[in-house]
Amino acid sequence: MKIVGLTGGIGSGKSTVARFFEELGVPVYIADDAGKYLLANSKVVRRKMIALLGEECYVDGKPNKQYIASIIFNDSDKLAAVNNIIHPKVAQHFKRWMKKHTSPYCIKEAAVLFENGGYLNCDYTILVTAPEEVRVSRVQKRDNSTREQVMSRINSQWSDSEKIPLANYVIVNVDLEVTKQEVTKLHNKLS
């Protein structure tokens, strides 16, 4: 099965694109969901996170996402350290997930596909982009965030100009109908 990496900055609409692939019957693995699951349920991840960020990163046995975000999106070294804890576990989880699916290809949606080198394990990559103001507006509505919080997260990620040269396909996600048509074209090409 071919692995098609799907990525894009926060608010670009990569989850929407992933859903369109799912509607076409393509198996879709959401790395962020797997990371959240492992953050909450893996004893190894929990132990390493507490060693890195302190006991405050878990409250009543659950990840304290606001506390974690307040640190990692303002400290690139801490962000890299957290990624080094979670990403290898997600990679193991993905390998187990792949064994359960048969299809010409699957989608592996990951926010930091290029930043962490995960694209090197993909047969193809798709980058979803959108203008910055559209992204900010989407995230503010979705997460009830301030503009400053959204910009902090955007600035912690690589820019589209850094990602585009590494992508096999780029989808500009502004108009949903056009995006859906692009996904269908790509699906036909990849099948």
N, C-alpha and C positions, 0 to 999 in steps of 0.2 A: 504494500500500500504506500503510495506517495504521501509525503507530509508537506502540506501547504501551510506555511507560517502566515498568520494574519496579525497585523499590528497597526498601531496608530496612536497618536498622543491622546491624552485625556480629552474627552468630549468630541473626538473626531467621528465617532459613530461606528467603531469597530464591532461593538456588540450587535448593532443593527445589521451590519454586513454578515456577521456570523449567523444571525437568525435567518437571514435570507438563504444562506447555504444550507442551514438545517431544514428549511422548508422544501429544499430540493432533494432532501434525503441524504445529505452528506453528514457523516459523523463529525461532530464539533467538540473539541476539547477546549475548555476555558481555563487557562493556566491560573488566572487570578482567583477563580472559584476554588481550584485545587489548593492554591497557596493559603487561602482563608481557612479551608478545611484543615490543612496540616498545621496552621498556626494555632487553631483551636484544639486539635486532637492528637498531635504527635508529641509524645513526651520528650523526645530528643530536641525537637524544635523549641518547645517550651523552656527546657533547661538552658539552651543556648541563648534564647531571647532574654531570659531573666539575667543571665550572666552578662549580657551586653548592655541591656537597658534598665535593669533593676526590677524589683518585685512589682513596681507600679504598672508594668506592661500587661499584667493580668489582674482582673478584679473579679472576685467570686468564681475563679477558675476559667473565666472567659477573657479573650484578648481585649485589652483596653485600646481600641483602634484610634481614638482621638489622641490619647497620650503618645502612642507609637508614631502616628502621623505628624504630631507637633514636633517630634524630634527628627525623624528621618527626612522630612521634606524641607528641613532647614539646616541639615548637616550631611553633606555628600558622603563623608566617610562612614557615618552611621547607616545611611541608606545602602551603601555598598556592602557593609557588614551584614545587614539584615538580608539583602539579596543573596549573599554567600551562604547564609543559613538555609533560606527557603528554596532557592532555585534548584540546588541538587536534589532535594527531596521531591520537588515537582517533576523533575526530569525522570526520576525513578517511577513515580506515580503514572506519568504519561506512557512509559514503556509497558506497564501492566495494563493500562487502559487500551492501548493499541491492539493487544492480543485478543481483546474481546470483540473486535470489529473487522468486518471484511467489506471492502469498498475499493474502487480504483484509487481513491485518495481520501484523506481526512484533512480537516482544518484544525490547526493548533493556534488558538488565539492567545496572544501574549503581549502585554503592554510594553515590555522591554525586550522584545525579540532580538533587536539589533544590538542594544546596549550590553546584553549579557552574552552575546555570541551564539545564542540559540538558533539564529538563522542558518548557521553553518550545518545544522542537523536537519535542515529542510531541503526538499527538492525544489520548491518555488516559494517566493514570498510575495505577499500582497500588503501594500501600505495604504491605509485609509487616511485621507487628509480632509481638512475643512479650514476655512479662514479662522484666525484666532478669535475674533469677536463672536463668531458662531459657536466655537468651542466653549468660550467663557460663559455665554448665555445658557448653553445646554447644561453645563455642569452646575451653574448657579441654580437653575430650576430643579435639576435632578437631586442634588445633594443639599440644597438650601444653604449654599456656601456664599461667603463674601467674595468679591472680585479678587481681593488680596490672597485669600486662601487658594483660589483656583490658579492664579498666576504663579504662586509658589510651587504648586504641583506641575504646572506647565514648564516652568523654568528648571525643574529638577529632571526633566526628560530631555532627550536629544531633540533638536529641531527637525522639522520636515526636510530641510535642506541637507542635513546630515544623513537622513534615512533614505531619501529618494535614490541616491546612487546604488544602494544595496538592494533595492526592491526590484522584483521582476515585473510587478504590476502596481500601478497606482490608481486608486479610486478616489475621486474628489466627491465627498459626500455632502452635498448641499440640498439636492433635489432627490427625494426618496424614490420616485419612479425611475429616474435616470440611474440611480445607484442600483436598484433592483435589476434593471436591464443589463448593467455592467456585470453584475454577479452571474446572471444567467449566461451571458457570453463567456465569461471565465469558466463557468461550470462545464459548458459544452466543450471548451478547449481542453480542460483538465481531465474529462471523463474518458 
